[in-house]
Amino acid sequence: MPVAGSHQRPLRIVIVHDALPRPDVNGSDVCFMQTIKELVLQGHELTYVARHGAGGEKYILPLQRLGIKVFSHDLEHLRQFGLDAAPAWRFEAVLKQGGFDLAILFHWFWVWLSVPEQYLDEIRHYSPQTRIAVLTYDQHGLRERRLAQLSGHWTNFERARDFEQREFEVYRRADMVLAVSESDRQGILAAARELDVEILPMVAEGASTGPEFARRDHVLFLGNFLNATSLEGLNWLIKEVWPGVVGSLPRAQLHLAGHCLPQGLEGERIVALGYVEDLDAAFAQHRLFVSPIRFCTGIQTKVLSALARGLPVVTTPAGAEGLNLRHEKEVLVAATALDFAEQVKRAYGDEHLWRRLSQDGAGFVKSQFSRERLATQIRRFTEHVRQLEPKPHNARQACSVLSVEREFPEVLTRPAGERVPLRLRGYCTLAELLLAAGDPGAALAQLRHVLGFVRSGNPRDAFFARLLLTFDRCYRQLGTTPPTAFVSEASECLASAPCPSPISETVEGGVGSGAQLHGAPAPKRRGTQGTASPVRKEGKGGGSAQPQISVVIPTFNRCAVLASCLAALEQQSLAKDRFEVIVVDDGSSDGTERLCQGLRMPFPLVYLRQANAGAGAARKVGTEAARGEHLLLFNDDTIATPNLLAEHLRVQREHAHDKCAVLGHFRYPRHSSKRALTSFFATRRFLFPQAFLEPGLYR
C-alpha cells in the first residue's frame, strides 16, 4: 500500500480510552504512549478522551506537552457506573468541534462496560464522517476461555462466551480493527474473516548493557496485579513452581514487584519488592526474569521489556505466543510447574546458556519491535483510513449489553447507588422475557452479562440463585444438557449463610441476604383444605398503608418459573408501595420456600405455605390474606409486561361503577406455534377467549 505523501492534510484523530496512560504502572501503556508519540511525529492532530480521570495532572501533562488536547473524567458517561456530578465538558461537543477523521477506541474489559460499547454509537450519530478503529491488545474471549480451562468453572466458560460475543459485536460495527501482534490478527480473522484488521506493533528499546552473569543474582517476576492473569500466575509461581527451585538454588531469592502486589505473600526466600519505579535498575540487578502467565493472549509487555534489556526469560506457552518466541532460541518455555522449575534452574545456573539467551532475545526484539517498524505501520494504516467509507449509523442497533437500558430506562435515572444493582436485575428480567418469547439464545446472552460483575466464586444469595435457575431453563429450552448442576447450585446458594460477594456488596437492599422476616397473623380460613403457614415478608415499600392491588400467585414445585414471574413484577412501572404480592406455596419441595424467604423485593412480598391442596385452595388462602383494594390473580408462569399493573388499575378505576372483571391479553411464546396443541390455543377462543372479545359479545 502506498505511503501517505506530504501533500496530504494530517488526520484529526480522537483517541478514547478507559483511563489516562500510566506508563509507570502498565507495560501496555508504555507501548501505547510510543504509538501516540509516533502519530504526533507524523503530523496528525490528536485529542485524547479518558473515561476515568484517575491520576489527574500527573498523567495529563505528558500528553499536553505533546500538543494533545485532553478531556479527562467523562462524568456524562460515568453515570452508568453510579457516579453523579455536573460534567465540565460533553463528548457530543468534543465530536462536533473536533471534526475528526478517525476515532481510535481502546477495547478492554477492565470494567463491565467497554469503551467501544459506550461510545461507538454516539460517534456514528454526532460525527458520521468519522471512521472508527477499535484498538485491542488482547483476544478477550480466548483469554477467558483459557482461564476456564484452567479452573474448570462454568462461570468462567460463560464469561468467555460473553466476551467473545461482545468483542466481535463491536469489531463488526467498527470500520477497522487494530491488533498489536500477528497472532492476535490471525486469531481475530479466523473468527470473522470479513473484518479489516491492521497491526500496530509495539516498540521495545533496551537500556545499555547491564552487568554480566556473575554480578547478577535472584529471580524477578514483575506484573500489574490488578490484572487477573498476573494474579493467577503469581499464585501458581509461589505455590507450585518455586518450591521446586529453592532446594537446587540455595542462594537464589524470588523477587516480586509491580502495581498492587498482594500483601502477606509467604514462601521460602520470597521477597516482596512492591512497586518499583526504576525498571531499568530492576532488570539490570537480576539474573533471570520469569513470566508464569498461564492464560492470556496478545503481547506480554514485561517479557518484551526484559528481553530488550538482555535479561533471559522463562515463560509459558501463553506468554511466548503473542511475541512468537521459540523455546531454546529467544526464551525457555515450560507448560507444567515441574518443567518450569527445571528451566529456571537451567537458565540460572548455566552461564553459557544464559549468555546465548541474553544475546538472542535482545537481537530478536531489536529486529521485530523497532521504532522504524511502528512508524511504517502507522503510515500504512493512516493511509488505509483515508480510503475507508464510514459505516452508517443504525439507531435501532444497540450493543447487547446496552439492551437493558432501552427496556428498563430507570437503570440510568435512578439514584446513583441503585443503578448497578438495578442493571443486574434488569439483565435477569430481560433474559426471562426473552425466554418466555421463545428465544433462549438471546436470553443466555443477557444472563452472561451479569458475570462481568462476578470474578471470584459464586455469591451465596437469592439473586444468584435466580440467575442459576434461569441459566438452567435456557439450556433446557435449547435442548442441550446444562453445563453444570444449576438447580443444585441454586439450592446451595439459598441454603448457605449469606456472605459478601461481588453482587451482594454492590446491590443496595436488592439481592443480598434475606431481610428479617416479620410474623403476621394467620389468615382466616373457611373450608380451606390443608394448613396454611403464613409469613409476611415486607420489601422496601413497607406494609403499613393499604395497597391498591394484591397480586395472588399460587405455585407448586416451580421455583425457577416463579423466580421469573417475581422478577417481572419487580420491573413494574406502578409505584412499588401501591401493590403487594402474595405467593401461596402449595407444599413445594424444590426450594421455593428458601427462594421466597431469601428474596428482598422493592414491593411488599407475602409468602404463605399450605399442605398440597391444589391451585384453587391456594388462591383462596391468598385472597383471604390480601389487603389490596383490587385483586389480581396470577399463574406462576405469567411474565408481566412492565405496565401490566398500572393498566389493570387504570381500567378498574375507569369502570369503578360497573360490575366487571378485567382480563389481560395473553401472548404465547413464539416457539409455541411449532406445537399443534399450543398453536391451537394461541389462534382459537377455546382456552383464552379474552383476546377475541368484542363489544356486545357475552361469554
C-alpha positions in Angstrom: 0.0 0.0 0.0 1.4 3.4 -0.9 2.7 5.7 1.9 0.9 9.0 2.5 2.5 11.9 0.8 3.5 15.1 2.5 0.8 17.0 0.5 -2.0 15.3 2.3 -3.7 17.0 5.2 -2.9 15.5 8.6 -5.6 13.4 10.1 -7.7 14.7 13.0 -7.8 11.8 15.4 -9.7 11.3 18.7 -8.5 8.5 21.0 -11.0 7.3 23.6 -9.5 5.2 26.4 -10.8 3.9 29.7 -8.1 5.9 31.5 -5.2 8.2 31.1 -1.9 6.5 30.0 0.0 5.3 33.1 3.4 4.1 31.8 4.7 3.8 35.3 2.0 1.3 36.2 1.2 -0.6 33.0 3.6 -2.0 30.5 0.9 -1.8 27.8 0.7 2.0 28.4 4.5 2.3 27.7 3.8 0.9 24.3 0.6 2.9 23.9 2.5 6.2 24.5 5.0 5.2 21.8 2.1 4.9 19.4 0.7 8.3 20.4 4.2 9.9 20.0 4.6 8.4 16.6 1.2 9.7 15.4 2.3 13.2 16.6 5.7 12.9 14.9 3.9 12.1 11.6 2.0 15.4 11.9 -1.5 14.2 13.0 -3.7 16.3 15.3 -4.7 14.3 18.4 -7.4 14.6 21.0 -7.4 12.3 24.0 -10.6 11.4 25.9 -10.3 9.4 29.2 -13.5 8.0 30.5 -11.9 7.8 34.0 -9.6 10.6 35.2 -7.5 8.7 37.7 -4.1 10.4 38.2 -5.1 13.9 37.1 -2.4 16.3 36.2 0.4 13.7 36.7 -0.8 11.8 33.6 -2.4 14.7 31.7 0.7 16.8 31.4 2.8 14.4 29.4 0.0 14.3 26.8 -0.4 18.1 26.8 3.4 18.6 26.3 3.0 16.7 23.0 0.4 19.2 21.9 -2.6 16.9 22.5 -5.9 18.2 23.7 -7.0 16.2 26.7 -10.6 15.7 28.1 -10.5 13.7 31.3 -13.1 12.1 33.5 -16.2 11.9 31.4 -18.9 12.3 34.0 -21.6 12.1 31.4 -20.6 8.5 30.6 -19.7 7.6 34.2 -23.4 7.9 35.2 -23.8 4.3 34.1 -21.3 3.3 36.8 -23.2 5.1 39.5 -21.2 8.4 39.6 -23.2 11.6 39.7 -21.9 15.2 39.1 -22.3 18.0 36.7 -20.0 17.3 33.7 -17.4 20.0 32.9 -17.5 19.0 29.2 -19.6 16.8 26.9 -18.5 14.3 24.4 -21.0 15.4 21.9 -19.4 18.9 21.9 -15.9 17.4 21.6 -17.1 15.5 18.5 -18.8 18.4 16.8 -15.9 20.8 17.4 -13.2 18.3 16.5 -14.4 17.4 13.0 -12.5 14.1 13.4 -11.4 11.9 10.5 -10.6 9.0 12.8 -11.7 7.7 16.2 -9.5 5.1 17.9 -11.5 3.3 20.6 -9.4 1.3 23.1 -11.2 -2.0 23.8 -10.7 -3.8 27.1 -12.9 -5.3 29.7 -11.2 -3.6 32.7 -14.7 -2.8 33.8 -18.0 -4.4 32.8 -18.7 -1.9 30.0 -16.0 -1.4 27.4 -15.2 2.0 25.7 -16.5 1.0 22.2 -19.8 -0.3 23.6 -20.4 3.0 25.3 -19.0 5.5 22.7 -19.3 3.9 19.2 -23.0 4.8 18.6 -22.5 8.4 19.7 -19.7 8.9 17.3 -21.8 7.4 14.4 -24.7 9.7 15.4 -22.9 13.0 16.1 -19.9 12.7 13.7 -21.0 10.4 10.8 -17.9 11.3 8.7 -15.6 9.8 11.4 -14.1 6.4 10.7 -13.9 4.2 13.7 -11.0 1.9 14.6 -11.2 -0.4 17.6 -7.7 -1.0 19.1 -7.3 -4.2 21.1 -4.3 -5.5 23.0 -5.9 -8.9 23.5 -8.3 -11.6 22.3 -10.6 -11.2 25.3 -12.9 -14.2 24.9 -10.0 -16.5 24.2 -8.2 -15.3 27.3 -11.2 -16.0 29.4 -11.6 -19.4 27.8 -8.1 -20.4 28.7 -8.8 -19.3 32.3 -11.9 -21.5 32.2 -9.9 -24.5 31.0 -7.5 -24.0 34.0 -10.3 -23.5 36.6 -12.9 -25.8 35.1 -15.6 -23.5 36.5 -18.7 -22.8 34.5 -18.8 -19.1 35.3 -15.5 -18.7 33.5 -16.8 -20.5 30.4 -19.9 -18.4 30.3 -17.9 -15.2 30.8 -15.7 -16.3 27.9 -18.7 -16.7 25.7 -19.9 -13.2 26.8 -16.6 -11.6 26.0 -16.4 -13.4 22.6 -19.9 -12.2 21.6 -19.3 -8.7 22.7 -15.9 -8.1 21.3 -16.9 -9.3 17.8 -20.1 -7.3 18.0 -18.0 -4.1 18.3 -15.4 -5.2 15.8 -18.1 -5.8 13.2 -19.6 -2.4 13.8 -16.3 -0.6 13.5 -14.6 0.3 10.2 -11.3 -1.3 11.2 -9.7 -3.3 13.9 -6.2 -2.6 15.2 -4.2 -5.5 16.8 -0.7 -5.5 18.3 0.5 -8.9 17.2 0.2 -11.1 14.2 -1.1 -14.0 16.4 -3.9 -11.7 17.5 -4.6 -10.6 14.0 -4.8 -14.2 12.8 -7.0 -15.2 15.7 -9.5 -12.4 15.0 -9.6 -13.1 11.3 -10.1 -16.8 12.0 -13.4 -16.0 13.8 -14.5 -13.2 11.4 -12.8 -13.3 8.0 -14.7 -10.3 6.8 -13.0 -7.9 9.2 -10.4 -5.3 8.2 -7.5 -5.9 10.7 -4.3 -3.9 10.7 -1.3 -4.3 13.1 0.1 -1.5 15.3 3.3 -3.2 16.6 4.8 -2.4 20.0 8.2 -0.9 20.4 10.8 -2.2 22.9 14.1 -0.4 23.3 16.7 -1.8 25.7 18.9 0.1 28.1 22.7 -0.1 27.9 24.1 -3.5 28.6 23.9 -4.4 32.3 26.2 -6.4 34.5 27.4 -9.8 33.4 26.2 -13.1 34.6 28.4 -13.4 37.7 27.4 -10.0 39.0 23.6 -10.7 38.9 21.5 -12.6 41.5 17.9 -13.6 42.1 14.8 -14.2 40.0 12.3 -11.4 39.2 8.6 -11.5 38.4 7.1 -8.2 37.6 3.4 -7.6 36.9 0.3 -5.5 37.3 -1.6 -7.4 39.9 -4.9 -5.7 39.2 -4.8 -8.0 36.1 -6.3 -11.4 36.8 -3.7 -13.1 34.5 -0.8 -11.8 36.6 -2.5 -12.7 39.9 -3.2 -16.2 38.8 0.3 -16.6 37.6 1.7 -15.3 40.9 -0.2 -17.9 42.9 0.9 -20.7 40.6 4.5 -19.5 40.8 4.6 -19.3 44.6 2.6 -22.5 45.4 3.7 -24.9 42.6 6.9 -23.7 40.8 9.1 -22.0 43.4 9.1 -24.9 45.9 10.8 -27.0 43.1 13.5 -24.4 42.7 14.7 -23.5 46.2 16.3 -26.8 47.0 18.6 -26.7 44.0 19.5 -23.0 44.1 20.3 -22.3 47.8 21.2 -18.6 47.3 18.6 -17.6 44.9 15.6 -15.4 46.0 12.3 -14.8 44.2 11.7 -11.1 44.0 8.1 -10.0 43.3 7.4 -6.5 42.1 4.6 -4.5 40.5 1.4 -2.5 40.9 -1.0 -3.7 43.7 1.2 -6.6 44.7 -0.9 -8.6 47.3 0.1 -8.4 50.9 1.1 -11.3 53.1 3.0 -13.4 50.5 4.6 -16.4 52.1 7.3 -18.8 51.0 10.9 -19.7 51.4 13.3 -17.0 50.1 10.4 -14.9 48.7 10.9 -11.1 48.8 8.1 -8.7 48.0 9.6 -5.5 46.5 6.2 -3.9 45.8 6.0 -1.0 43.3 9.3 -0.4 41.5 9.9 3.0 39.9 13.2 2.3 38.1 12.6 -0.7 35.9 16.0 -0.4 34.2 17.7 -0.9 37.5 15.4 -3.8 38.5 16.1 -5.6 35.2 19.9 -5.0 35.5 20.2 -6.4 39.0 18.5 -9.7 38.4 19.8 -12.8 36.7 16.5 -14.2 35.4 13.0 -13.0 34.6 10.1 -15.3 34.9 6.6 -14.9 33.4 4.3 -17.6 34.8 1.3 -16.3 32.9 -0.9 -19.3 32.1 -3.9 -17.7 30.4 -3.5 -14.7 28.1 -3.4 -13.6 24.5 -1.6 -10.7 22.9 1.9 -9.5 23.9 3.3 -9.8 27.4 4.9 -6.4 27.7 7.0 -7.2 30.7 8.6 -10.1 28.8 9.3 -7.8 25.9 10.9 -5.3 28.2 13.1 -7.9 29.9 14.3 -9.3 26.5 15.1 -5.9 25.2 17.4 -5.4 28.1 19.2 -8.7 27.6 17.6 -10.4 30.6 16.9 -14.1 29.9 13.3 -15.2 30.3 11.5 -18.4 31.3 7.8 -18.2 30.4 4.8 -20.4 29.5 3.4 -21.2 26.0 0.8 -18.5 26.6 3.5 -15.9 27.5 5.5 -16.8 24.4 2.6 -16.9 21.9 2.0 -13.3 21.2 5.7 -12.5 20.7 6.3 -15.6 18.5 9.1 -16.6 20.9 10.7 -20.0 20.4 11.9 -22.4 23.1 15.7 -22.7 23.4 16.0 -19.8 21.0 14.9 -16.5 22.4 13.5 -17.9 25.7 12.9 -21.1 27.6 9.2 -22.3 27.5 7.6 -24.6 30.0 3.9 -25.6 30.5 4.0 -27.5 33.8 5.2 -26.5 37.2 7.8 -29.2 37.3 9.2 -28.3 33.9 9.0 -24.5 34.7 11.1 -25.1 37.8 13.7 -27.1 35.8 14.0 -24.4 33.1 14.5 -21.8 35.9 17.3 -23.9 37.4 19.0 -24.3 33.9 19.0 -20.6 33.0 20.0 -19.5 36.4 23.0 -21.9 36.8 24.3 -22.3 33.2 26.4 -19.2 32.2 26.8 -20.3 28.6 23.0 -20.8 28.2 22.4 -17.5 29.9 24.7 -15.6 27.6 23.1 -17.2 24.5 19.5 -16.4 25.7 20.5 -12.8 26.5 22.0 -12.1 23.1 19.3 -13.9 21.0 16.5 -12.4 23.0 17.8 -8.8 22.6 18.5 -9.4 18.9 15.0 -10.7 18.3 13.4 -7.7 19.9 15.6 -5.2 18.1 14.6 -6.7 14.7 10.9 -7.2 15.4 9.9 -4.3 17.7 11.8 -1.3 16.4 10.5 2.3 16.1 11.0 2.1 12.4 8.6 -0.8 12.1 6.0 1.1 14.1 6.5 4.2 12.0 6.0 2.2 8.8 2.8 0.6 10.1 1.3 3.9 11.2 1.9 5.4 7.8 0.3 2.3 6.3 -2.8 2.3 8.4 -3.4 6.1 8.3 -3.3 5.9 4.5 -5.7 3.0 4.7 -8.1 5.1 6.9 -8.3 7.8 4.2 -9.7 5.3 1.8 -12.4 4.0 4.1 -16.1 4.9 3.9 -17.6 5.1 7.4 -20.4 2.7 8.2 -23.8 4.4 8.6 -25.4 4.9 12.0 -28.2 2.5 12.8 -30.4 3.9 15.5 -32.2 0.6 16.0 -29.0 -1.3 16.6 -27.5 -1.3 20.1 -24.8 -3.4 21.7 -26.3 -6.4 23.5 -25.0 -5.2 26.9 -26.9 -1.9 26.5 -30.3 -3.5 25.6 -31.3 -3.4 29.2 -31.2 0.4 29.1 -33.7 0.5 26.3 -36.1 -2.0 28.0 -35.7 -0.5 31.5 -34.6 3.2 31.2 -34.7 3.6 35.0 -31.2 1.9 35.2 -29.9 5.3 34.0 -32.2 7.6 36.1 -32.5 6.0 39.5 -30.3 7.3 42.4 -26.6 6.5 41.9 -26.4 3.7 44.4 -29.3 1.8 42.8 -28.2 1.9 39.2 -25.8 -1.0 39.1 -28.0 -3.3 41.2 -31.0 -2.4 39.1 -29.0 -3.2 35.9 -28.0 -6.6 37.2 -31.7 -7.4 38.0 -32.6 -6.0 34.6 -30.3 -8.4 32.7 -32.1 -11.3 34.5 -35.5 -9.9 33.8 -34.8 -9.3 30.2 -33.4 -12.8 29.9 -36.6 -14.2 31.4 -38.8 -12.2 29.0 -36.7 -13.4 26.0 -37.0 -16.9 27.4 -40.8 -16.6 27.6 -40.8 -15.3 24.0 -39.0 -18.4 22.8 -35.5 -17.0 22.3 -33.2 -18.9 24.8 -30.1 -17.9 22.8 -30.7 -14.2 23.3 -31.7 -14.9 26.9 -28.4 -16.6 27.6 -26.5 -13.5 26.2 -28.3 -11.3 28.7 -27.6 -13.6 31.6 -23.9 -13.8 30.7 -23.6 -10.0 31.0 -24.1 -10.4 34.8 -20.9 -12.5 35.0 -18.8 -9.5 34.2 -19.5 -8.4 37.8 -18.6 -11.8 39.3 -14.8 -12.5 39.3 -14.2 -14.8 42.3 -16.6 -17.5 43.4 -20.3 -17.7 43.3 -22.2 -15.3 45.6 -24.4 -17.1 48.1 -27.6 -15.1 47.7 -31.1 -15.3 46.3 -30.2 -13.1 43.2 -27.5 -15.5 42.1 -29.9 -18.5 42.8 -32.3 -16.8 40.4 -29.5 -16.4 37.8 -28.6 -20.1 38.1 -32.2 -21.3 37.7 -32.7 -19.1 34.6 -29.4 -20.4 33.1 -30.8 -23.9 33.6 -34.1 -23.1 31.8 -32.3 -21.5 28.9 -30.2 -24.6 28.2 -33.1 -27.0 28.6 -35.2 -24.9 26.2 -32.3 -25.0 23.7 -32.4 -28.8 24.1 -28.9 -29.1 25.4 -27.6 -30.6 28.6 -26.8 -27.8 31.1 -23.0 -27.4 31.6 -23.4 -27.7 35.4 -26.0 -28.7 38.0 -27.5 -25.3 38.1 -30.5 -26.3 40.2 -28.5 -27.9 42.9 -26.1 -24.9 43.0 -29.1 -22.6 43.3 -30.3 -24.6 46.3 -26.8 -24.3 47.9 -26.9 -20.5 47.4 -30.3 -20.3 49.1 -29.3 -22.7 51.9 -25.9 -21.2 52.7 -25.4 -18.4 55.2 -25.1 -15.1 53.5 -21.6 -13.9 52.8 -20.2 -10.9 50.9 -20.0 -11.2 47.1 -19.3 -9.0 44.1 -23.0 -8.7 43.7 -24.3 -8.5 47.2 -21.7 -6.0 48.1 -22.8 -3.8 45.2 -26.5 -4.2 45.4 -28.1 -1.9 47.9 -31.0 -3.8 49.6 -31.8 -5.7 46.5 -30.1 -9.0 46.0 -28.2 -9.7 49.2 -29.0 -11.8 52.2 -32.6 -12.3 53.4 -34.2 -9.5 55.3 -35.7 -10.2 58.7 -39.0 -12.0 58.4 -41.9 -10.4 60.2 -44.6 -12.7 61.5 -48.2 -12.0 60.6 -51.5 -13.3 62.0 -52.7 -16.4 60.2 -55.4 -15.6 57.7 -58.9 -16.7 58.4 -59.6 -20.0 56.6 -63.1 -21.1 55.8 -63.2 -24.5 54.4 -59.6 -24.5 53.1 -58.0 -27.9 52.7 -54.7 -28.3 54.4 -53.0 -25.9 56.8 -51.5 -22.5 55.7 -48.4 -21.3 57.5 -48.1 -17.6 56.7 -45.0 -15.4 56.7 -45.5 -11.8 55.8 -42.2 -10.5 54.3 -42.1 -6.8 53.6 -40.0 -5.3 50.8 -38.6 -1.8 50.9 -42.1 -0.5 50.2 -43.2 -1.4 53.7 -46.7 -2.7 54.6 -48.5 -0.1 56.7 -50.6 1.6 54.0 -53.2 -0.4 52.2 -52.0 -1.4 48.8 -54.2 -0.7 45.8 -53.6 -4.1 44.2 -52.9 -7.5 45.7 -51.3 -10.0 43.3 -52.0 -13.6 44.3 -49.7 -16.3 42.9 -50.2 -20.0 43.7 -47.2 -22.2 43.0 -46.1 -25.8 43.3 -42.6 -27.1 42.6 -41.7 -24.5 40.0 -39.1 -22.5 41.8 -37.3 -21.3 38.6 -40.5 -20.3 36.9 -41.7 -18.4 40.0 -38.4 -16.5 40.1 -39.0 -15.2 36.6 -42.6 -14.2 37.5 -41.4 -12.2 40.5 -38.6 -10.6 38.6 -41.1 -9.2 36.0 -43.2 -7.8 38.8 -40.0 -6.1 40.1 -39.9 -4.1 36.9 -43.5 -2.7 37.1 -44.0 1.0 36.3 -46.6 1.2 39.1 -45.0 2.6 42.3 -43.8 -0.3 44.5 -45.8 0.8 47.6 -49.0 0.6 45.6 -49.2 -3.1 45.3 -48.3 -6.3 47.2 -47.5 -9.8 46.0 -48.8 -12.9 47.8 -47.1 -16.2 46.9 -49.0 -19.2 48.2 -46.8 -22.3 48.2 -48.9 -25.4 47.7 -46.5 -27.7 49.5 -43.4 -27.4 47.3 -40.3 -29.4 47.9 -37.9 -27.8 45.4 -36.5 -24.8 47.3 -39.5 -22.5 46.7 -39.6 -21.6 50.4 -35.9 -20.8 50.5 -36.2 -18.7 47.4 -39.1 -16.6 48.8 -37.5 -16.2 52.2 -34.2 -15.2 50.7 -35.7 -12.6 48.3 -35.7 -8.9 49.3 -38.0 -7.2 46.8 -38.8 -3.5 46.4 -42.5 -4.3 47.0 -44.2 -6.0 50.0 -43.9 -9.7 49.4 -46.0 -12.2 51.4 -45.1 -15.9 51.5 -47.8 -18.4 52.6 -47.4 -22.1 52.7 -50.0 -24.8 52.9 -50.1 -28.6 52.6 -50.7 -29.6 49.0 -54.4 -29.0 48.2 -54.4 -27.6 44.7 -54.3 -24.2 43.0 -57.9 -23.3 43.8 -57.3 -23.8 47.5 -54.1 -21.8 47.3 -55.8 -18.9 45.6 -58.5 -18.9 48.3 -55.8 -18.7 51.0 -54.1 -15.8 49.1 -57.4 -14.0 48.6 -58.2 -14.1 52.3 -54.7 -12.7 53.2 -54.9 -9.9 50.6 -55.1 -6.3 51.8 -55.5 -4.6 48.5 -58.4 -2.6 47.1 -58.3 -4.8 44.0 -57.3 -8.4 43.5 -55.2 -9.7 40.6 -54.9 -13.5 40.2 -51.7 -14.7 38.6 -50.3 -18.0 37.5 -46.6 -18.6 38.5 -45.6 -18.7 34.8 -47.1 -15.3 34.0 -44.3 -12.9 32.8 -45.8 -9.4 33.2 -45.1 -6.6 30.8 -43.8 -3.5 32.8 -47.2 -1.7 32.5 -49.5 -4.6 33.4 -50.4 -3.5 37.0 -50.7 0.2 36.0 -53.1 -0.7 33.2 -55.2 -3.0 35.4 -55.6 -0.2 38.0 -56.4 2.3 35.3 -59.2 0.2 33.8 -60.6 -0.7 37.2 -60.9 2.9 38.1 -62.5 3.8 34.7 -65.2 1.2 35.3 -65.5 1.6 39.1 -69.3 1.6 38.9 -69.6 -1.3 36.6 -69.9 -5.0 37.5 -66.9 -6.4 35.6 -63.7 -8.2 35.8 -60.6 -7.0 34.0 -58.7 -9.6 31.9 -55.3 -9.3 30.5 -54.2 -10.2 27.0 -52.1 -13.4 26.9 -49.3 -14.0 24.3 -47.8 -17.4 23.9 -44.0 -17.6 23.3 -43.1 -17.6 19.6 -41.8 -21.2 19.6 -45.3 -22.4 20.7 -46.5 -22.1 17.1 -44.4 -25.2 16.3 -46.6 -27.4 18.5 -50.1 -28.4 17.4 -51.8 -28.0 20.8 -50.4 -24.7 21.8 -50.8 -23.4 18.2 -54.5 -24.3 18.5 -54.8 -22.5 21.9 -53.0 -19.4 20.5 -55.2 -19.0 17.5 -58.6 -20.2 18.8 -61.0 -18.9 21.5 -61.1 -22.2 23.3 -58.9 -21.5 26.3 -58.2 -17.7 26.4 -61.3 -16.1 24.8 -60.5 -12.6 26.1 -58.1 -11.9 23.2 -61.1 -12.2 20.8 -63.8 -10.4 22.8 -65.7 -7.6 21.1 -68.2 -5.0 22.5 -71.6 -6.6 22.9 -70.3 -10.2 22.9 -71.1 -12.1 26.0 -69.2 -15.3 27.2 
